[in-house]
């Protein structure tokens, strides 16, 4: 894994299908399947993936199917009838993509990043893989972090200098709900 522009990234310890990976990440209750919003982030994710071994199962695909890929959080939604509309699992807007030269096929798919290239293309291109085909790959969890240089409450005061980080009028030292989400700090696994 690693850290890039306000997020920590963690690679799953074992391969799974896209659906299993998404379920496992959701069960953690923190973070989400990685959502990529720039070429720089795509390059970073590709560099993380490049240290992984080749996938062990790429069901039903020809030998030109890349063997070194990792699942990301982009998918064709079941509710949209697999119309080729892709969306991030965390609801982020799709503002960047890096499809391979064939583009997405519009199948009920989770998206993989090839980290060994595909059909002669550079590493880092995206490919759609059938969600429940039995194909397994490693997956990446993204955990967004607020640094001391952020301004969580938007008051113009950086967190490191902000005595009332959630803007509720209660000083941090006396605030039992420092992130303002309604969960007391002692019970809050997601203080942000």
N, C-alpha and C positions, 0 to 999 in steps of 0.2 A: 504494500500500500504506500501511502504517502500523503502529503499535504499540498494543496494547490488552491490559491485564491479564496481562502475562507472556508474550505472544506477538507475534511480528512477522508481518505479513500481506503477501504479494506477489501481484500480479495478473499473470496470464500475458500475454505480449506479443501473442498472437494467439488467435483463437477455435479451438476444437476440439470434438469430440464428448465426452460425459462419459467414455467409456472411454479415448479418447486422452489426455484431461487427466489421468485417474488414472494411466495408464501413464507419462506424462511426469513426473508428480510422484514416483512410486515410483522411476523411473530416477535421479532426483537423489540419492536415498539420504539425504536429510534432510527433516524436516518431513512433512506430510501434507496432503491435501485438507482444507479448513477444516471444522471441527466446531463447531457453535454450541450453547452451553449456557445462554444467557440472552437476555432481551429486549434488554439493553444491548449484548451482543455482536452480536446480529442487527442492531440499529440502526447499530452501527459498520460492519459488513460492507456494509450497504445504503448507507451514506455513501461508502464506498470505491467501490462499484459505480456510484454515481450520476454519476461523472465519465467513465464509459466511453461509447463510442458505442453506438447500437442494434445488436443482433445482425444479421448479414447473412443467416443461413439459419434459418428456423423451419419445417422441412419438414412439409408435410401438415396445417397447422393453419389455422383460420379467421382472419379479419382481427381478431377480438377477442383473439387470442393476443398477449400483451405482447411488444414487440420489444426491450425492454431488460432482459435477465436475465443472471445469472451462475450457473455451476454451483457447488454446494457438495458436501461429501463424504458426503451422506446418500443411500442407495440401497436399493432392494428387491433383496435378495440372490438371485442365480441359484440357489445351492444350496438356498435355502428355497422354490424353485419359484414365485417371484413371488407369494407369498401375501398381499402387502400388509404384510409385516413389514419395517419400515425400520430400518436400522442405519448407524452412522457407520463410515467406512472404517478409522478408527484404533482401533475397538473400544470407544470411549467410550460410556457409557450414554446413551440418548436421554431426556433429562430435560426438554427444552424443545422445543416446535415452534411454528410460526406458519403453518399451512396456510391457503390461500385459502378462500373460503366454500364451495367444493365439496369440500374435503378431498382427500386422496390417492386416486387411482383404483386403486391396487394393481397397476399395470402394472410391467413390468421397467424400472424408472425410476431415473434420477439426478434429483436435486432442484435446482431453480433458484429463486433469489430474484429477484423482480421489483423493479426499482429505478425503474420509472416507473408503478407501480400496475397493477392488473389488474381489468378489469370494474368500474371505479369504486372499487376498494379502495385502501387506503393502500399506499405503497411498502413493501417488506420482507416481503410475503407469500410463501409457498412454493408451488411448483407442481411436480408431477412431469412429467418429460419423458422420452420413450423413449430408453433408453441408446444404442442403435445405429440410430436413425432417420435419421441424417444431420444432425440438428439440431446446430448449433454455437453456442457461447457462450464468453465468457471464463471463466476459473476462478481460484480463489484458493487459494494455498498458505499453510498456517499453520505457523510455525516457533516452537515453544515455547522460551522462553529463561529461564534461571535468573538472577535478579538477585542483587546482593550482599546484598539483604535477605531472600533465601530461605534455607532451611536444608535443603540437599540430603540430608545424612545423618541428619536427624531427631534430632540430639543436643542441640537447644535452643540451639546457637550459630549465629548468622547467618554465612553464607558469608564475608562481609567480615572477620569476626573469627576464623574457624575455621582453625586451623593444620593440621587433619587433616580436610579437607572430605569425604572418602569414608569416614571412620571406621575405617580399616584399621590404625591405630596407627603409620603412617609419616607424618611431617610432609610437607606439600605440597611444600616445596622439594626434598625427597629422593624424592618419590613418582613413579615412572615410569608409573604407571597411576592418575592422580589421580581419575578417576571410578569406578574399581573395576569396570570392565566387561571386564577381561581383555585389553584392547588397549593397547599401550604408547602414551603420549601422542604420540610422534612419528608414529605411524601412525593415530591416532584422529581421524577427521573429525567425531566427534560427542562431544566432551568436554563432559559436562554434570555 
